[in-house]
Amino acid sequence: MLRSIRNLKCIGLSAGVRRGCTVMAEAHRSDIHLVLPTVLSSEFAKDIAPLPVPVLIEKYSRHAPGGQFATVAEYLHSDPMPNEVLVPEEIDLHRTMTLNDLNAYMQAKTEFKEPHRKVLNFAHVLVVAGADLIRGCPFRQRSEFLYLCDCLRPGSALVLHHSRKQKTGALLFLSEKSDPELARIFSHMHNVDEVLPLDMLKKSLFWLLKDQTPELWHTLKPSSEVSRIVSEASEEANIPLSNPQYILQYTRTFKTNRELAALRRANAIAAESMAEVIAYNTSQPHQCNPRRLATLFDYNTRRRHAHPEQPSAEVACGSDATGLWHMDASCQYGGYQGGLVRTWPGAGRFTPPQKMLYGALLDMRRDLCALVEAAGDGGAVSTPLELHAAYLILLAEHLRELRILSNTKRSPAETVRAASKFNCTPVVVSHMGIDRRDTSRKLLGYPFAPGNVLSLRLSISIPDDCCEAYPEFRGILCQLGDTLYIRDDFSVEVLTAICPTKHKHKIISFDI
C-alpha cells in the first residue's frame, strides 16, 4: 500500500514537472534543458530535423578536417560588404589565363625554331605545389597555388590539364585522406573536378601523360614531397619537365576587376590605419614607442576586416627629440596585399634639412609616376628595372643640388653607383598582388602594361660619417612608399593616397 502511494506521488510529481516545463518553455526559445523533458526522444529528433554529417561539414566548413578556415573566402564572413576575389568564376578565369599563357609560350617557341610550321594547340599538365607546414612559423599558402585554387590546406597539390581539343580539368591532392562523401564536398569547396589523396598523384600523372603526351610543367622545390613525385613521374614517363615560374609570375601581374577591387580595399585599409597611427603619435608623442604603434596598426587593420602581415609593421624612431618616425606596414584583404611606407617628424614638424630631403622624395615620386605614364607612348623608361635606374639618377641630381654629392662629372653608370650609396631600399619597384612583393629579376624586366599594380619604395639615407654632406644633413633617413595602379591609358593611380605625405616643418636657424 505504501509502495503504491509512493508510486502515485512520483507520477504526479513528474507530471507537474512536465507541465511546469511546458509552461516555461515558450515557442521562441531553444533551451534544450526546458524543451527536452516535454517530448519523447523520437519526437524531439523529428522536430530538430538533424542533417547528415557531410551536409553539416559543408554548411560549417570552417570546422572541416584540415583546420579552421580552409579557404580565403571564409575570412570575409565577418565583413558586411566583402570584396571577394577567389570565387569559382574568378578562379576559372585565372586558370584559363595561365593555360593560355603556357600555350602562347609554346607556340612562340615553336615558331622561333620552325618558322614555317603551322601553329598548333599544345596539351599541358601543370602541377602546382602548395606550401608545407613548418612548425613555429605562421602559415601562408604559396601565391602561385592560391592564385589558381582557394585552398589553405598545407601540403596540397593542384594539377591543371589542358588537351589539344581545348578541354580542361583540375585535380586537387590533399595530404590527409578523406572518404568519398567528404571528397565530393571538398571538390565543391575548392572548385576542382576531383579531390584525391596525395599518394595517388603519381598514378594520376601517369594517366594524364600517357593519354595526352603533353608538356609537363612544375617548379621544383628540393625538399617538397610533391616535387619528388613529379620528378619520378617525369623520368619514368620520359617526358621533360619545364619550369613555369616566370610564366605564372607574368600572368599574375595583370589584375582583373575583382583583383583590383580587393587591392584597392587592402591599400585603403593600410593607408587609413597608418594615418590613424600618425595622428595618434603626433597627439601623444611622449606615450609612444615602436611596439605600441605596431600594435595600434594591427588593431586598426583588423577592425576594418583585413589581416596584418607577420610582421605587419616595422617601426623605428630617431633617438633625439627631433628624430623621425618610420613605418613600413602592410596588410592583406581577401588574400591580396596592400602596403606603404611613411616618415613623419616625432616633434610634429620637420626641421629644414629633414623637409628638404623629404621634399626630394615627393618630387621624385611625382617624376617617376610621370615616367610610367610616358611608357605608353614609348618613353625612355619601360620596365621596373629601368625605373629603378631612373630613380637613382634623379636621386643623384637632388643630392647634387643639396651639395651632398659632389658635382664631379660621371657617366650614367657611375652616377647610379654613387647615388645607390644613399639609398637604403634594395628593390625600389616591385609587383604587388597575392605576394607582398614579386621581385624576380626576370619579372622586373617585363615592360609596364595596363593592369599592373606596383609597389614604389623610395629612400634617402645620409650616413653619419658622410664628409661631403653638411653636418645638419648627417644621420637623416627619410622614406616614402606607395602602391600604384597603371590604368588602361597608362595614367597612374596612387592606391595609398589616403595616408598623408606632407607635413609641416619647424623653422630652426642654422647656417648652410
N, C-alpha and C positions, 0 to 999 in steps of 0.2 A: 504493500500500500504506500509506504513512504517512498519507495523507488518510483512508483507511478506518478506520485505528486511531484517528485523532483524532475522527472522527465517532462511533465507538463509545464513546469516553471521554465525549464531550459528552452522548450519550444516557444513559449510565449515571449521569453526574453529575446531570443534570436529573431522572432518576427518583429518585435519592437525595434531592434537594431536595424533590421532591413527597412522598416517603414521610416525610421528616423533618417537613415542614409539616403533613402529615396527622396525625402523632402529636401535634405541639404544639397544633394547633387542636382543643380539646376541644368537646364538643357544646354546652355552655352559653355559649361565647364567641362574640362577634360581631366579632372583629378582622378587618377586611376584608383586611389585608395577609397574614394567615395562611391565610384560607379561600380567597381568590381563586385562588391557583395550583393548587388541588386539583381544581377543576371547570372544565368548559368554559363559555364565556360564555353559551350558551343555557341550560344547566342552572342557572347562577347566577341568571339573570333569572327562571327558573321558580321557584326556591326563595324568592327575596325577594318575589315576587308584587307588582310595582310597581303603585301606584294611579294612576289617571288624574289629570292635573293639576288639573282642577276639584274632584275629591274631596280632593286634598291641600290645596287652598286652603280648602275647607270645614272640613277637620279641623284645620288650623292657621291659623285665620282671623286671628290676630294679625299674621301676615305678609302679609295680603292687601293689594292695592293700596289706597292711601288712608292708609297709615300704620299704625304699631303700635297695637294696642288700638282697634279700630273701634267697639266697644260698651262701655258701662259695665260690663256683666256680666263682661267679661274681666278687669277689675281685681280681681275677687274670687276668681280662680283659686287664689291662694296661701292663702286663708282656709279652714281645715279645717271651719268651721261658718258659712258665709256667710248673711247676711240679704239675699237677692236681692229686689229690687223690680221692676226693669224686665224682667220675664219676659212672654211673649206674652199670657197671660190677664190680667195686670195692665195691660199696655198697652192691650188691648182695653177693659178697664173704664174707663180714663182717657178713651179716645176716645168711649165711649158717654156718659159723664158730660158731656163737653164738648159734644157734639152735642145732648144733651138740654137742656142749659142754654141753648144758642143757640136751640133750638126754643121753650123756655119763654119766653125774652125776646121772641121774635117774636109768640107768642100773647098775651102780656100787652100788648104794644104795639098789636096789632090790636084787642084787646078794649077798650083805653082809647079808641081812635079810633072804633071801631064796636061799641058795647056789645051790640047785638042780632045781630051776625053770628055764625054758627056757628064754633066753634073748629076750625081745620084744622091738619093737619101741614104743615110747610114743607119745601121742598128746600133744601139748604145745600151750598155749596162753600167749604171753609176752607183757605186757603193759609198755611202757617206756614213762615217762613224760618229757616234755621239761621244760626249765626254765621259771619262771614267770617274768614279767616286774616290776622292782622296780624303782620308780621314784627317780631321783637324783643319780643313780648308773649306771656305764657302763654295758650294757647288754652283757652277754656271754652265749651261749647255753650250756646246760649240756653235758659233754663229752660222757656219755653213750647214749644220744639221738643223738648227732651229728655223732657218730661212725656208727649209723645204718640208719640215714636219713639226707641228706643235706638240712636242713630247719632251718632257723634262726628266724622264727616267734615265738614270745613269747606265752606261754600258750598252746602249741601244745601237742599232744599225739600220739604216734605211737603204733600200735597193730600188732605184728607179730604172725601168726598162722601156725601151722605145724601139719598135720594129721598123723595118723599111716601109711598111704599109701604114705608118703613122699611128699605130696602136700603142698606147702607153699603159703602164701599170705601176703600182707601188706596193712594196712589201716591207713590213716593219718587223725586225727581230729584237726580242727582248731577252735580257739575261735571265729573268725569272720565268719559270714555266707557269702556264695557266690552262684551265680546262677549256674545251671548245666554246662553251657559252660565254665565258669571260673574254676569250679571244675575239669573239664576234663583237662584244661591247667595246673592247679596246680598238678594234679596227674602225668602228664608227667614231670613237672619241678622237683618234689621231688621223682620221681621213686617209686611210690606206685600204687596199683591197683585202689584205690578209695580215694577221699577226701570228708570227711563228716564234718558237724558241731559238735562241742563238745557235744551238748545236745543229740546227737544220740549215744554217746559212750556206755551208759548203755544198750540200746536196742541191739546194735551190740554185746556186750559181752554176753548177754543172748543167742543170736542166736548161737554164737560160742561155748559157754559152753554146751548148750543143744545138739548141733549137734555132738560134738566130745567127750564130757566129758574129757577134757584134764587137764593137770597140768596148774594151773594159777600162773603166775609169775609177781610180781610187787614190787618195792622198795617204801614203804610208806613214804610220806612226810606229816607231820601233817597238814600243812597249805595249802596243794595243793588241788584244786578242782578235779583234776584227781584222786588223791588218795581216796578222799571221794567217788567218783563214783565207783571206782574199789572195795572198801571195801563193799559198799552196794550190788554190783553185786555178790561178793563172798558169802556174808551172805544169800542173797535170793536164790542163786543157790545151796547153801550148798556144796560149793567146797572150800577146804582150800587154803589159799594164801601163796605162798612161796616167799622168798626174793632172787632175782638173783644177788644181788650186787657183791658178791665176784666172782661169775662165770663170770659176764660181765667184771670185772676188770682183771681177769686172761686171758680172751680171748684177751683183748686189749694189753697185754704185748708182744704178738708175732706180729712182724711187717711184713707186706707184702712188696714186692719190691717197690710198689708205695709209701707206707708209709715211707719206708726207704729213698727214693729219696727226699721226702718232708722234712724229719727230717735232712738229710744231708744239704739241702739247708737252712733250718731255722738256724741250728747251725753255718753254714759257714757265713751266714749274720750277726748273732750276734757276732761271733768272729772277722770278718773283721771290723765291726762297732766299737767294743771296741778297737781293735788295733789302729784305727784312733783316737779314743778319747785319748788313752795313748800317742800316738805320738804328738797330739796337746798339751796335758798337759805338756809333758816334754820340748817342744819347747817354750811354753809361760807360764811358771809356775806362774807368778805373775798376769796373767789376767784370772785365772780360779777360779771358785767356783763350788760347787756341782750342783747347778741348771743349770749352763751353760753346764757342762759336760753331765748331764742327757738329756738336750735338744739336744745337739750335737749327742748323741747316738740315740735319736728318729729320728732325721733328717737322719742320716746315714742308719738306717734300712728302713725307708720309701722310700728313693730313690733307694733302692735295691728291691722294691716291696714286702716288708714284713710289718708287722704291730706290733708296740711295745705294750707290755702288759701295764696294768694300775695298779700300777706304773711300767713303763718299766725298770727303773734303780734306784737302791738305791746307792747313792754315799755319801761317807764320807771322811774326811781328818783330820789328826792329827793337833793339834794347833801349834806345834813348827816348826822350819824351816826344821827339818829332819823328819817330820811326813810322814806317809804312806797314800796313797790314796787307797780307797777300792771301788770297784764297783761290784754289783750283778745285772746283767741285763739279760733280755730275750726278745724274740720277737716270733711271730708266722707267719708261712708261710703256706698258704693253710689249716689253721686250726690246724697245728702241731707246737709244741713248740721247741724252741732252747734257750739255756741259758748257762751262765758261770759266774765264779767269778774270779776276779783278784785283786792282791795287787801290787802296784808299788811305788817307792820312789818319794816323791814330789821334793826332791832336785836333782833327776836324777840318784842317786846312793844309794844303800843300805849301811847302816852302818854295821860293822861286826856283832853286835848282831842281827840286822834285817836279814842279809844274812844267819846267822846260823839257825834261825827259819824258814825262807822261804825255805832254802835248805832242812830242815827236812820235810816240806810239799811235796817237789818234790820227795824225797826219798820214802815217804810213798805212794804217788800216784803210783810210779813205783812198789812197793811191793804189793799194793792192786790189781793192774792190773794183776800181776803175780798170785795172789791167785785166781782171777776169771778165768784165763786161766787154772789153775790146777784143777778147779772144774769139768772139763770134764773128768778127769782121776781119779775122786774120791778123790780130795784133801781135806784138813782139813776144808775148807770153801765152803759151797754150797748154802747159801741163803743170801739175803741182810742184814738180822739181824745178821747173823754170821760175815759178812764182817764189819759191824759196830763195833762189839766187837773186831775183829782183828785190826781195825784202832785204837781203844783206847789202846790196848796192845802195838802196835807199837809206839803210841804217848808217852806212859809211858817210853818205852825204850829210846827214843830220849830225853825226859825230864831228865832222869837219867844221860845220857851222858853229858848233859849241866849243870848238878848239880842243876837243878831247882826242881827236885823231888828227895827226899832222897832215899838212897839205902836200906831202910828197907825191909825186906822180907815180901812179901804179897802173898795172894792167888790170883788166876786169877780174882775172883770176886772183891776182894779188889783193885787190880790193875786197873780194869776197872772203879771203883768208884773214885779212886784217879785221874786218867787221865781225867775223864769227867769234872772235875772242871776247866780244862784248855782248854776245847772245847766249843765254842760258837754256834755250829750248832746242833740243836735238832735232825734233821734227816740227817744223813750223806749220806745214799744211798736211792734212790727212783727211780721208773719207770717214764720214760718220754714218751709222746705221744701227744694225744689231750689235756690232762691235763698237766699243768705245772709240777706238781709232784703228783704221786699216792703214798700215804704213809700209807694206812691202814695196821695195824699190821699183819693181815692175809695175805695180798698180799705180804708183805715183808718176810713172812715165806715160800713162794714158792721157790723151787730150781731155780738156774740160768739155762737158756736154750738158745740155739741159736735163734737169732731174738729179744732178749731183748735189750732195749735201756735204759741205766741207767744214772742217774744224781749223780755225786760224789762231795760232798761239804766238804772240809777239812779246819780246822782252828786251830790255836794256839793262845790263849789269856793269857797273863801273867798279873795278877792283879797288881795294883799299891801297894797294901799292902801285896804282897807275900814276906814274910820274908825269905823263903828258896831260892829265886832267887837272883842273883847278881843285884845290882842297875841298871846296864846297860840294863838288860832284862825287868825290870818292866815297865808296861804300854804299851808294844808292842802287837799289834794284827796283825797277818798275816792270809790271807785266800787264798784258791785256789780251784776252782771248774771247772769241765769239764763234758761233756756228752760222754758216752762210748757206743759202739755197740759191742755185742757179735756175732762174725761170726759163721758159721757152724762148724768150727773146734775149737771153743771156744777161738780163738785168739781175742784180744781186739783192736778195732779201736777207736781212740780219734777223735770225730767229731768236736771238737773245737780247734784242734791243730794249726789252722791258727794264733790264737792270741798268742803272745809270752808269755813265762812263766819265762824266765831267764833274769835277769837284772844285770847291772854292780854294783859293790859295791865301796863305798868310804871308804878309809882307814883312820880311826880315832884312834889315840893312846889312849889306856886306859888299865888298868891292870885288868886281870881276875884271 
